[in-house]
């Protein structure tokens, strides 16, 4: 098969990358995707080929188009088809190739449950219950529990779907309860075929609920970093499938998709990660990557925050083997972005983040600019150094709190607890 005419360097969960890929998908154009999240070493190729640190970077053949805005402008100008046609048969730099495949992460074995005379994946049963049961909220005294169903409804569905006696269905429900895939509204260690109420672990919500509670997982995970890498890929695929050409995501549709449902279930494996035994750099990299994953996950599960008290910011990803290098590259990417740092007529315009965290940058305006200059390059570095020769004037830009959501669940405080209990 021939190599696609288009190459796009991306990172997982990058909103601008999702937008660029959606534009290309809309045209039905194949492309080679090089993820610097999956292949951190490929960032060197990105920088060498484009002269840029940030993603996405898009190439038509050997011609560098630029980022998502540049690609959109190419389409708006009516010249995209011409550029695409010109890329046919172009001689490509080998660094534009996809590269070696990443080895699959070692994952925990699938949890299974006995139903009648067969063993069935717990995930299969969770999907069945989640899509077929009539779930409703239940209020008792001052406590409201959402997404509940009765033991009778649970037993009937299992007995009917798997063609087993009701007694066997009750036993299967009890096994799900012990796996943590099923929770009783009232304490108990067995399912009852009556009006007793239950909910799925993945539907649990409230002050002390977590986002990765689809089941209970025990033991030590064999590959924590590989797990987060693959979970990030799963969520990115779910988001990408519901991103339009403007880069906006329908988070409601994402939450109803099979891709997301599997991702949300698999996050339970994070319970088996032992942070204490990790070397410090590995632990930092792991937590940075889980934080990124968590924020994107919460936008689907908990809704998108709309005011300053609700908002959380994403941080750049990191790989455990090259933490310092990855964090330095993240800083370079951030400084390169004109929305964060730019110099106009001798005045340094900075993101409001630099004001909020000015103490971390040295406190005063000169120290802040000097700290940022350490991560600048090319013309921007020259401009910052020129400013530093005299009196430094800084103006802070209003922070852009906009999101890439087109539709989402309402954000409520009751789900905020899920952000605090990931592991």
C-alpha positions as CSV (number, residue, x, y, z in Angstrom):
1,X,0.0,0.0,0.0
2,X,1.2,3.6,-0.7
3,X,2.0,6.0,2.1
4,X,-0.8,8.6,2.7
5,X,0.0,12.1,1.3
6,X,-0.6,13.8,4.6
7,X,1.4,13.5,7.9
8,X,0.1,15.0,11.1
9,X,2.1,15.2,14.4
10,X,-0.3,15.1,17.3
11,X,-0.5,14.5,21.0
12,X,-3.3,12.7,22.8
13,X,-6.4,14.7,24.0
14,X,-5.1,17.9,22.2
15,X,-8.2,19.8,21.2
16,X,-6.4,21.4,18.2
17,X,-5.3,18.0,17.0
18,X,-8.8,16.7,17.2
19,X,-10.0,19.6,15.1
20,X,-7.3,19.1,12.5
21,X,-8.0,15.4,12.2
22,X,-11.7,16.1,11.9
23,X,-11.1,18.5,9.0
24,X,-9.1,15.8,7.2
25,X,-11.6,13.1,8.0
26,X,-14.4,15.3,6.6
27,X,-12.6,15.3,3.2
28,X,-12.1,11.5,3.4
29,X,-8.3,12.0,3.2
30,X,-6.0,9.4,4.7
31,X,-3.1,10.6,6.8
32,X,-0.2,9.2,8.8
33,X,-0.5,10.2,12.4
34,X,2.6,10.5,14.5
35,X,1.7,10.9,18.2
36,X,4.4,12.4,20.4
37,X,2.4,11.1,23.4
38,X,2.9,7.5,22.2
39,X,6.3,8.1,20.7
40,X,8.0,10.9,22.8
41,X,11.2,10.5,20.9
42,X,9.4,11.7,17.7
43,X,9.2,15.2,19.1
44,X,12.7,15.7,17.9
45,X,11.5,14.9,14.4
46,X,8.6,17.3,14.8
47,X,11.0,20.2,15.8
48,X,13.5,19.4,13.1
49,X,11.0,19.2,10.3
50,X,8.7,22.1,11.3
51,X,10.8,24.4,13.5
52,X,7.9,24.3,16.0
53,X,7.4,22.8,19.4
54,X,3.6,22.7,19.5
55,X,1.2,20.2,17.9
56,X,-0.5,19.7,15.6
57,X,1.9,20.1,12.8
58,X,0.6,19.1,9.4
59,X,2.5,18.2,6.2
60,X,1.1,17.7,2.7
61,X,3.8,15.5,1.1
62,X,7.0,17.2,2.1
63,X,5.4,20.7,2.4
64,X,4.8,22.0,5.9
65,X,1.3,23.4,6.2
66,X,1.4,24.4,9.9
67,X,-1.1,23.9,12.6
68,X,-4.9,23.5,12.9
69,X,-5.6,27.2,12.1
70,X,-3.3,27.0,9.1
71,X,-5.1,23.9,7.8
72,X,-8.5,25.6,8.3
73,X,-7.2,28.7,6.4
74,X,-6.1,26.4,3.5
75,X,-9.6,25.0,3.2
76,X,-11.2,28.4,3.5
77,X,-8.9,29.7,0.7
78,X,-10.0,26.9,-1.6
79,X,-6.5,25.8,-2.1
80,X,-6.5,22.6,0.0
81,X,-7.4,20.3,-2.9
82,X,-4.6,21.8,-5.0
83,X,-2.1,21.2,-2.2
84,X,-3.4,17.7,-1.7
85,X,-3.0,16.9,-5.4
86,X,0.5,18.3,-5.5
87,X,1.5,16.0,-2.6
88,X,0.8,12.9,-4.7
89,X,4.0,11.0,-5.4
90,X,6.2,13.5,-3.4
91,X,9.5,12.2,-2.0
92,X,9.0,12.2,1.7
93,X,11.6,12.6,4.5
94,X,11.8,9.3,6.3
95,X,11.0,11.1,9.5
96,X,7.5,11.7,8.2
97,X,6.8,8.0,8.5
98,X,4.7,6.5,11.2
99,X,7.6,4.7,12.9
100,X,7.7,1.5,14.9
101,X,4.6,0.3,16.6
102,X,4.5,0.6,20.4
103,X,4.3,-2.6,22.3
104,X,0.9,-3.2,23.9
105,X,0.8,-2.6,27.6
106,X,0.5,-5.5,30.0
107,X,-3.0,-5.3,31.3
108,X,-4.8,-7.1,34.1
109,X,-6.9,-10.1,33.0
110,X,-10.6,-9.6,32.3
111,X,-12.8,-10.0,35.3
112,X,-15.3,-12.9,34.7
113,X,-18.5,-14.0,36.5
114,X,-20.4,-17.3,36.4
115,X,-23.8,-17.0,34.9
116,X,-25.7,-20.3,34.8
117,X,-23.2,-22.8,33.3
118,X,-21.0,-20.2,31.6
119,X,-18.3,-17.7,32.4
120,X,-19.0,-14.2,31.1
121,X,-16.9,-11.1,31.1
122,X,-18.1,-8.7,33.7
123,X,-17.8,-5.9,31.2
124,X,-20.4,-7.7,28.9
125,X,-22.8,-7.9,31.8
126,X,-22.3,-4.3,32.9
127,X,-23.0,-3.1,29.3
128,X,-26.2,-5.2,29.3
129,X,-27.4,-3.8,32.6
130,X,-26.4,-0.3,31.7
131,X,-28.3,-0.3,28.4
132,X,-31.4,-2.5,29.2
133,X,-32.4,-1.7,32.8
134,X,-34.8,1.1,33.6
135,X,-32.8,3.2,36.0
136,X,-34.2,6.0,38.2
137,X,-33.1,8.2,41.1
138,X,-34.2,7.2,44.6
139,X,-34.5,9.6,47.6
140,X,-34.5,8.4,51.1
141,X,-34.5,10.9,54.0
142,X,-31.9,13.5,52.9
143,X,-30.0,11.2,50.6
144,X,-30.6,10.9,46.9
145,X,-29.1,8.0,44.9
146,X,-29.2,8.2,41.2
147,X,-29.5,5.5,38.5
148,X,-31.1,2.8,40.7
149,X,-33.0,-0.4,39.8
150,X,-34.7,-3.1,41.8
151,X,-33.5,-6.5,42.5
152,X,-36.6,-7.9,40.8
153,X,-35.8,-6.0,37.6
154,X,-32.1,-7.1,37.7
155,X,-33.1,-10.7,38.2
156,X,-35.7,-10.6,35.4
157,X,-33.2,-9.2,32.9
158,X,-30.4,-11.7,33.8
159,X,-32.8,-14.6,33.7
160,X,-34.4,-13.6,30.4
161,X,-31.2,-12.6,28.6
162,X,-29.1,-15.7,29.6
163,X,-32.1,-18.1,29.8
164,X,-31.4,-19.2,33.3
165,X,-33.6,-19.8,36.4
166,X,-34.2,-16.8,38.7
167,X,-32.1,-18.4,41.4
168,X,-29.1,-18.6,39.1
169,X,-29.8,-14.9,38.1
170,X,-29.7,-13.9,41.8
171,X,-26.4,-15.8,42.2
172,X,-25.0,-14.0,39.2
173,X,-26.1,-10.6,40.6
174,X,-24.5,-11.5,44.0
175,X,-21.2,-12.3,42.1
176,X,-21.4,-8.9,40.4
177,X,-21.9,-7.3,43.8
178,X,-18.7,-9.0,45.1
179,X,-16.8,-7.7,42.0
180,X,-17.9,-4.2,42.9
181,X,-19.6,-3.9,39.5
182,X,-22.9,-3.7,41.4
183,X,-23.6,-1.7,44.5
184,X,-26.5,-2.1,47.0
185,X,-28.2,1.1,48.1
186,X,-28.6,-0.6,51.5
187,X,-25.8,-2.6,53.0
188,X,-25.7,-6.3,52.2
189,X,-23.5,-9.0,50.6
190,X,-26.2,-10.7,48.4
191,X,-28.7,-9.6,45.8
192,X,-32.4,-10.1,46.7
193,X,-35.1,-10.8,44.1
194,X,-37.4,-8.0,45.5
195,X,-37.8,-4.2,45.7
196,X,-34.3,-3.8,47.2
197,X,-32.4,-1.1,45.2
198,X,-29.0,-1.4,43.4
199,X,-26.9,0.7,41.0
200,X,-24.0,-0.1,38.8
201,X,-20.5,0.8,40.1
202,X,-20.0,3.0,37.1
203,X,-23.1,5.0,37.8
204,X,-22.1,5.8,41.4
205,X,-21.9,9.5,42.0
206,X,-21.6,11.8,45.0
207,X,-19.1,13.5,47.3
208,X,-17.0,10.4,47.9
209,X,-17.4,8.6,44.6
210,X,-14.6,8.3,42.1
211,X,-14.6,8.2,38.3
212,X,-12.9,4.8,38.1
213,X,-15.4,2.7,40.2
214,X,-16.9,0.5,37.5
215,X,-15.6,-2.5,39.5
216,X,-13.2,-3.3,42.4
217,X,-9.6,-4.2,41.3
218,X,-7.0,-5.6,43.7
219,X,-3.4,-6.5,43.4
220,X,-0.5,-4.6,41.8
221,X,-0.7,-3.4,38.2
222,X,2.2,-4.7,36.0
223,X,2.5,-1.7,33.7
224,X,1.1,1.6,35.1
225,X,2.6,3.8,32.5
226,X,1.5,1.6,29.6
227,X,-2.0,1.5,31.2
228,X,-2.3,5.3,31.2
229,X,-0.9,5.5,27.7
230,X,-3.6,3.1,26.4
231,X,-6.4,4.7,28.4
232,X,-5.5,8.0,27.0
233,X,-5.6,6.5,23.5
234,X,-9.0,5.0,24.2
235,X,-10.5,8.3,25.4
236,X,-8.9,10.2,22.5
237,X,-10.5,7.8,20.0
238,X,-13.9,8.3,21.7
239,X,-13.5,12.1,21.6
240,X,-12.3,12.1,18.1
241,X,-15.3,10.1,16.8
242,X,-17.6,12.9,18.0
243,X,-15.5,16.0,17.1
244,X,-16.8,18.2,14.3
245,X,-14.7,20.2,11.7
246,X,-14.8,23.2,14.0
247,X,-13.0,21.2,16.7
248,X,-16.1,21.0,19.0
249,X,-16.9,17.8,20.8
250,X,-20.4,16.5,21.6
251,X,-19.6,15.2,25.1
252,X,-23.1,13.8,25.5
253,X,-22.7,11.6,22.4
254,X,-19.2,10.6,23.6
255,X,-20.6,9.4,27.0
256,X,-23.2,7.2,25.2
257,X,-20.6,5.6,22.8
258,X,-19.2,2.1,23.1
259,X,-15.7,3.5,22.9
260,X,-16.2,5.6,26.0
261,X,-18.1,2.9,27.8
262,X,-15.2,0.6,27.5
263,X,-12.7,3.3,28.5
264,X,-14.7,4.2,31.6
265,X,-14.8,0.6,32.6
266,X,-11.1,0.0,32.0
267,X,-10.1,3.0,34.3
268,X,-10.8,0.7,37.2
269,X,-7.4,-0.8,36.6
270,X,-5.9,2.4,38.0
271,X,-6.9,1.2,41.5
272,X,-4.1,-1.4,41.2
273,X,-1.4,1.2,40.7
274,X,1.1,1.4,43.5
275,X,2.3,5.0,43.6
276,X,4.4,4.6,46.8
277,X,6.8,2.1,45.2
278,X,7.4,4.2,42.1
279,X,10.7,6.2,41.7
280,X,10.0,9.9,42.1
281,X,10.4,10.9,38.4
282,X,8.2,8.0,37.4
283,X,5.6,9.0,39.9
284,X,5.6,12.6,38.8
285,X,5.2,11.6,35.1
286,X,2.4,9.2,36.0
287,X,0.5,11.7,38.0
288,X,0.8,14.4,35.3
289,X,-0.5,12.0,32.7
290,X,-3.3,10.8,34.9
291,X,-4.3,14.4,35.7
292,X,-4.6,15.1,32.0
293,X,-6.7,12.0,31.5
294,X,-8.9,12.8,34.6
295,X,-9.8,16.3,33.4
296,X,-10.8,15.0,29.9
297,X,-12.7,12.1,31.5
298,X,-14.5,14.4,33.9
299,X,-15.7,16.6,31.0
300,X,-17.7,13.6,29.8
301,X,-18.7,12.1,33.1
302,X,-19.3,15.2,35.2
303,X,-20.1,17.9,32.6
304,X,-18.0,20.9,31.6
305,X,-17.4,23.6,34.2
306,X,-18.6,27.1,33.3
307,X,-17.3,29.4,36.1
308,X,-13.9,30.1,37.7
309,X,-14.6,28.1,40.8
310,X,-15.3,24.9,38.8
311,X,-12.5,25.1,36.2
312,X,-9.5,22.9,36.0
313,X,-6.6,23.4,33.6
314,X,-4.8,20.7,31.6
315,X,-1.0,20.2,31.9
316,X,1.3,18.8,29.3
317,X,2.0,15.0,29.3
318,X,5.3,13.5,30.3
319,X,7.1,10.2,29.8
320,X,8.8,8.5,32.8
321,X,12.1,7.9,31.1
322,X,12.7,11.5,30.1
323,X,10.8,13.6,32.6
324,X,13.1,16.7,32.7
325,X,13.4,16.7,28.9
326,X,9.6,16.3,28.5
327,X,8.8,19.1,30.9
328,X,11.3,21.4,29.3
329,X,9.8,20.7,25.9
330,X,6.3,21.4,27.4
331,X,7.6,24.7,28.6
332,X,9.1,25.5,25.2
333,X,5.8,24.6,23.5
334,X,3.9,26.9,25.9
335,X,6.2,29.8,25.4
336,X,6.2,29.4,21.6
337,X,2.4,29.9,21.5
338,X,1.6,33.5,20.8
339,X,-1.5,33.3,22.9
340,X,0.7,32.8,25.9
341,X,3.8,34.9,25.2
342,X,4.3,37.6,22.6
343,X,6.3,40.8,22.3
344,X,4.8,43.9,20.5
345,X,6.5,47.2,20.4
346,X,8.7,46.5,23.3
347,X,5.8,45.3,25.5
348,X,5.7,41.7,26.7
349,X,2.1,40.3,26.6
350,X,1.7,37.3,28.8
351,X,-1.0,34.8,29.7
352,X,-2.7,35.6,33.0
353,X,-1.2,32.3,34.3
354,X,2.1,34.1,34.6
355,X,0.4,36.6,37.0
356,X,-1.4,34.0,39.0
357,X,1.8,32.0,39.5
358,X,4.3,34.9,39.4
359,X,6.0,33.7,42.6
360,X,7.0,30.6,40.8
361,X,8.6,32.7,38.1
362,X,10.5,35.0,40.4
363,X,7.8,37.5,41.5
364,X,8.6,40.7,39.6
365,X,8.0,41.4,35.9
366,X,11.7,41.2,35.0
367,X,12.1,37.9,36.7
368,X,9.0,36.5,35.0
369,X,10.2,37.5,31.6
370,X,13.8,36.2,32.3
371,X,12.3,32.8,33.3
372,X,10.3,32.6,30.2
373,X,13.2,33.6,28.0
374,X,15.0,30.4,29.1
375,X,12.4,28.4,27.2
376,X,12.2,30.6,24.1
377,X,14.0,30.2,20.8
378,X,14.5,32.0,17.5
379,X,12.9,35.5,17.0
380,X,10.9,35.3,20.2
381,X,14.1,34.8,22.2
382,X,15.8,37.7,20.5
383,X,12.8,40.0,21.3
384,X,12.7,38.9,24.9
385,X,16.4,39.4,25.3
386,X,16.1,42.9,23.8
387,X,13.3,43.8,26.2
388,X,15.5,42.6,29.1
389,X,18.2,45.1,28.2
390,X,16.0,47.9,29.5
391,X,12.9,48.6,31.6
392,X,10.5,45.6,31.3
393,X,6.9,46.3,30.7
394,X,4.4,43.4,31.0
395,X,0.7,43.3,30.2
396,X,-1.3,40.3,31.2
397,X,-3.8,39.0,28.7
398,X,-7.4,38.0,29.8
399,X,-7.4,34.2,30.2
400,X,-9.4,32.3,27.6
401,X,-11.7,29.9,29.6
402,X,-13.5,28.7,26.5
403,X,-13.8,25.0,25.9
404,X,-14.1,22.7,22.9
405,X,-17.5,21.4,23.9
406,X,-20.6,21.6,21.7
407,X,-22.9,19.7,24.1
408,X,-22.3,18.4,27.6
409,X,-23.9,17.3,30.8
410,X,-24.7,20.0,33.3
411,X,-21.8,20.4,35.8
412,X,-22.9,19.8,39.4
413,X,-21.0,20.0,42.7
414,X,-22.1,16.5,43.6
415,X,-19.8,15.1,40.9
416,X,-16.7,17.1,42.1
417,X,-15.9,14.4,44.6
418,X,-15.0,12.1,41.7
419,X,-12.1,14.3,40.9
420,X,-10.6,13.8,44.3
421,X,-10.6,10.0,44.5
422,X,-9.1,8.7,41.3
423,X,-6.7,6.2,42.9
